[in-house]
Amino acid sequence: MANNRILKFLTRTCWFLVLAAAVPAPAMANSDWMNEPLVKPGSAGLGMTIGTERSPYKGAGYRYHAEPLYLYEGERFFLHPARAGIKVADDGVHRFDLFLDFRMEGYPQKSIPASLAGMQLRESTTDIGVSYAYRAPWGNLRAEYLHDVLDVTKGSEARFGYSYNWSSGRWHLRPSVTVALRSASLNNYYYGVLPGEATATRPAYMPGSGVDITLGAFGYYDLSGGWKLLGGLGLNRLDGGVRGSPIVHDGMRPMAFLGAAYDFGSPQKSSEGGDPLIVKVLYGKSSDCLLNQIITFRCTSTSTTDNTRIAGVELGRPFVTRPGGWPVDIVGYIGLLGHDENGRQPDSLEFNAYMKAYYYGFPWREKVRTRVGFGAGISYAQRVPFIEAREQAQRGRGTSRILNYLNPTIDFSVGDLIGSRAMKETYLGLGTSHRSGMFGSSQVLGNVDGGSNFIYTYLEWLMK
């Protein structure tokens, strides 16, 4: 058990080392539906999808979900929905990837159907995989192999697919077909019934290995200013052995999603030719205030019963400066926070990666530049923060180490205030470090409804 926990921690830490945590897939559940970049090379993006899909489990009906999208397409690293990895080779025709893939399978977390009553929970997991893609004018061929790196299912899967890219003006469509060869261990874990789980109406059953087929179509429409509208439809047919399970719905599985994403563009260079680096140090305390109360200054108290603290450092790169002449900047950050738990539980670390928009068009901006910022991204905690665990336990809700991350701030230029040109890009401010589960609507975030807030002060400066 201890080794398994260590392996889970190392695996999830690796997601951040490749600019990712386990990230959500929309309705095309266990297929990398965006196998071609949605953002420009060297760019990052954020978005949101809402979708629905029929559960494979008998009596579970349809599942509705809202998922954040985090996108990155670097020279070597990439982040797609449900997948993050390394480009081993990519010459425009042949591409080899090594990746981690979040497998969004498992029993419903809410409203457990009668068919699964009394059964041991089947969990989502993370696969490690390798893929090869061949691109040609007549279409794209793709082959990949995945194996459960966390040893939850002890299973593996081989997928073979064909897709075709069609474009007309701002419209882009990609129909596809995927054949998946799933191992007996994988199918038995998610769709089998152990002898100890058998009842008079639910006999013991092991489906064994099998072949699934998925037909899908993913598309997007280019809006102005980097925005894209997304959509997708899919139809999945499980192997006959799986459909014969007493807990599985014997029928096709329709899927659909809609969403939007914004491409921030490539990081901008400084006028001197180097890459500008933003450094931010912060210190703060836990707060029982709600995020909307903090943003509107109706509650800013850090007097909590546990009195826990955070301290950290963040590094950032400017992505977009004054788009269209507007007084707005877009910055990408990665950060490491240390949690001082005041003896309530062992201290721990938190990794954050997010994109942030700053607005500074206030009437007094020529005298003292003042910025209001709002960031959104993903957070991975080595251990669920104590205040988060305490509040969730009081509400009878679950927790997750991986959650959505929000970061509202307000600051001012120290250089403008003291009359120093050298410190014009140095800012002193207040912010909130907020982790949340999107109201329990996201499976990859553990269907968590709730989170935590830390109010902090910070100093930020630009290094060239």
N, C-alpha and C positions, 0 to 999 in steps of 0.2 A: 504493500500500500504506500509506504514512504517513497519507494522508488518511482511509483506511478505519479505521485504528487510532484516530485521533482521534475519528472519528464514533462508533465503538463506545464509547469512553470517555465521551463527552458523553451518549450515549443512556443508558448504564447509570447515570451520575450523576443523570440526570433521574428515574430510578426512585426514588431517595432523596429528591429534591426534592418528590415527591408521595407521600412516606412508603412507598416501595416499591422493591424491586429486582425483577428478573425473578423471579417467584414461581411455585410449581408448580401445575399443574392435576392433579387426580386423573384417573381413567380417561376422563373426557369430554374427551380430549386438547385439541383446538383449538376448543372451544366454551366460552364463559363460562357454564358450567352454573349458576352462582349469580348469575343476572342480577337477582335480588331480594336485598336485604341479609340476611345470616345473623345479623348482630349488630345491636343497637339503634342508631338514629341517634345519632351522636356518640360511639360506642363503638368499642372494639378487641377483638380476640379472637385466640386461638392454638388450634391443633389439630394433628391428625395423621391421615393417611389411609394405608391400604394397599390396593393394587389390582392388577389384572392386565388386560391387553389383548392381543389377537392382533396381532402385528406384520404390517404389510402386505407385508413382504418374504418371498419364497419361502424356506422352510427355516428361518426365524428363530423360528417357534413363538410362544409366549406370553412376554411380558415381565412380571415381577413387580417392584413398586416400593413404596417407602415414602416419603412426601413430607410435609414440615411444611406447615402452613397458617398464613398470616399474614393477618389480616382487619382492616379499618378502614373505617368508614362515617361520614365527616365531612359537614359542611354543603356543602363544595365538593369535597373530595378523597375518593377511595375506593380501597380495596385489596381485590380479589377474588382467588380462585385464578387464577393466570396473567394477571391484568390489574390495572393501576393507572391512574387517570386523574382527570379533572376533570369534575364535573357542570356543564355549561354552563347547563342549565335542568332543573328537576324540580318540577312542581306536583302530583304524585300521579297524574296521568293521562298527561301527556306528559313524556318525559325525553330529553334530548340529552347525550351523553357524548363527550369527546375522550380517547383513552386510548393506552397502550402495552400490547401483548399479547405474551406469550412463546409462540412457535410451537414446540410440542414435537413436531417431526418430525425425521427424519434417521436415518442408519444406526445399527444397534446398536453400542455401544461395546465390548461383550464378546461372545465366542463368535460371531464374524462367520460367517454361513452361506456355503456354497460359492457360492451365487448372486451374492454380492457380492465374492468374492475378487478382489483385484487392482484394484478400483475405487477411485476417489478418494472420500474421505469426504464425505458430505453432512451439513451441520451444522444445528443448530437456529438460530433467529434471532429477532429482535424486530420486530413489526409496529407501525406507527402506524395508528390507526383512528378512525373516527367512527361513532356509532350513534344510532338513534332507537328508542324503545320507546313503545308505546301500551297502556295498561292499561284493561281493561273488565271488567264482571262475567262476560262470556262467555269471557274469556281475554286473553292478552297477545300482541301482535304486535311483532316486532322486526326491524329491518333495520340492517345495518352493512357498512362497507367498510374493508378493511385493505390496507396496502401495506408491503412490507419496508423498514424505515427504515435497516437496515444494508447493504442492497444485496447480501446474500448470494445470494438467489434471483432478485432483480430482478422478483419476482412480486407479484401482488395477488389479492384474493379478495373476493367479495360474498356475504353470508349473509342469508337470510331465514328467520325462524322463527316458530312459534306454540307457546305453552305455556299450561297451565291450572293455576291454583293451587287445590288442594283441601285443606281442613283439617277435622279432627274431634278436638276436645279437644287433646291434645298432639301428635297426628300431623299431619304436613304432607307433601304429595306434589305434585310438579310434573312431569307428563308433557309431552313436547315433541317437535316434529319440526323439523329444520333442513335447508334446502337450500343448498348452497354452490356458487357458480360460481367456479371456479378458473381462473386465467390459464394460458396455455401455458408461460410462463416458470416458474411455480411447479411445475406438474406435471412438466415436463421436468427440472427440477433434482433433485427427489426420486425420480422414477420412471423417468427416461430413462437410456439407455445411449449414451455418446459413442462415436464411431467408434474412438477409441484404446483404449476399454475392451471392445470387442467380441471375442468368442472364437467357437470352432466351435459352442459350445452357448449362446452369449449374443450374439445379433446386435445390431447398433446399432438403437436404437429411440427415438422421441420421441412420447410419448402426446398432446401438445398440450393445449388447454384442455378442460375437462370439468365435469360436475356430480356432486357427491357428495350423498348423502342420509343423515342420521343420525336414528334414533329413540332417544329416551332417557327416563328417568324418574329424577328426583332427589328424595330425601325425607329428612326428619329427624324426630327425636322429642325433644321438650323434656323433659329431666330437671330435677330441682330444682337450685337454686343456680347457674343460668347455664349448665349443661352441656347439650350437644346431641349425640345420636348421629346420624351421617350415613350415607347409603348411596346408591348409584346403579347403574343398569344402562343399557347402551347397545348399539346395533347400527348399524354403519356400513357402507354400500355405496359403494365407490369407483366412479368413472366407468368405463364399458366400455373406453375407450381406455387408462386406467391399468391395468386388470386384464389387458389384453393385453400388458403389458410382460413381457419374459422374467425380470425380477427380482421380479415381484409375484405374491403368492398370489391366485389367482382364487377368491374366496369372500367371504362376509360377515365382518366384523370385530367380534366380541363384546367388550364392555368391562364391568368391574365394579369397584366400590370400596366399602370400609367405613371409617368413621373416627369421630372425636369432636372437638368444638370447645368452647371455653369463652369465654363472653361476659363481659368484665371490667366492663361497664357504662360510663357516662359519667364523665369526669374530675370529681372532687369539688371543690367550692368551699371556700375557707377560711371560718371563722366571721365574718371581717371582710368577706366578700362578694367578694373578689378571687380570682383563680386562683393558687394556690400554685405556685411554681417551685422545683424542686430543682436545685442546681448542684453538680457533682462534678468535681474535678480529680484527675488520676492520673499516676503515673510508675512504670515497671516495666522488667523485663529478660526476655529470652527464657529458656525453660527446656526441657530435654530430658525432663523428667518427664512421665508420663502423667497425664491429668486425674484419674482415680480415685485415683492416688497423692498428688496435690496436695490433693484434698479431704479425704483421710484423714490428711494430714500425714506420710505415709510417705516423701515426697520433695518437697522445697521448694527444690532447688538452682537457682540462676540462672547457674551457671558453665558456659557453653556455649562451643564453639570459635569461634563467630562473634561473641559478645558484642554482640548487637543490643539496642535499647531502644525503648520506646514512651513517649509522653507525650500527654495528651489532655484534653478537656473533654467532659462530658455534661450534657444538660439533661433534666429529668424532670417528670412530672405525676402526682400521686396519682390512681388510678382507683377503688380500693376501700379503705376503712379499717375494720378490725375487722369483717368480715362475720360475722353471727351471733354477735357478741361474742367471736370468737376473736382471739387476739393475732397477727393476720396483716394485712399491708398489701400491696396490689398497686399497682405503679408502672410507668408507661411511660417509656422513655428513648429519646433519639436522641443519638448521640455521634460525635465526630470525633477520630481518633487519628493522630498523626504517627509514622512509623517511621524511627528513626535506624539505618541499616543498617551503620554502622561501616565505610564504604568498600567493603563487599562488593558493593553495587549501589546505584543512585541511591535516595535517600530518597523516601518516598511517603506517601500518606494512606490512611486506612481509615474507612469510614462504617458505623456500626452502628445498628440500630433493633431494640428488644426490649422485652418485658414481663417484670417481675420480681416475685417474691413474697418478702416478708420475714417471718420468724417471730421473735418477741421474747418468748415466754412462759416465760422461764427463771426459776427460783426467786428469783434476786437482782435481778429487773427493777426493783423499787422503789428499789433503791440505785443501780445502774448499768445502764441499758438496754443490752442486748447483742442484736444482730440477726444472724441467719444468713439470707442471701439467695441466691436462684437465679433467674437470668434466661435467657430463650430468645428468639431472634429471628433476624435475617438480617444478614450482613456482606458488604460490597463493598469490596475492596481495589483501589486504583488500580494497584498492582503486587503480584503474589504475594509475601508476605514472604519474605526470604531463607532464614530457618530452615525455613519450610514447603517452599520449593522444594528445599532441600538434602536434607531428610529424605525427601521424595517421590522424588527422583532416586535416592537410595540404595536405595529399595525397588522401583524401576522402575515407579512409579505416576504418574498424571497430576496436574495442578493445576488450580485454578479460582479466579478472582478473586471469584466469588460463592459463599459457603459458609454453612452454618448457624452460628449464634453462640450460645455458652453463657457465662454469667457468674456463677459462684459467688463469694460474698463472706462475710466475717465482720467486724463492726465494733462499736464501742461509743460511747455518747454522751459527748462531751467535756465538755458542761455538767454531766452527772451526776458525772463524775470529779472536776472541779475545783470543783463547787458553784456553778455559774453558771446561773441560770434562762434568761438570754438566749441561752446556747449549748446548751440542752437538745436542740435539733434539729440540732446539728452533730455529725457522726460521723467518726471516724478508723478506718480499717480496712485489711484485706488482701483482694485479689481475684485472679481469674484471667481473662484474656481468651483465650477458646478459640474457634478456628475449626475446623470439621470438615465432612466431606461425607456424614455419616450412613452410613458403611461402604459407600460406593459404590452405595447403593440409589436415589439420586435423580438423574434425568436432568437436571433443571434446575440441579443443583449439579455438573454435569460428571461424574457417576458417580465422584467422587473418594472414595477410601478413605484417610483420614488428614487431618492438619491441623497446627495449631501451638498452643503455649501461651505466654503471657506472664504472669508473676507480678508484681503491682503493689501499691503502697500508694496510698491515696487519702484525700482530705478532702471531705466532702459537707455541705452546709448548705441550709437552707430559706429562700427569700426570699418575702415576702408583699407 
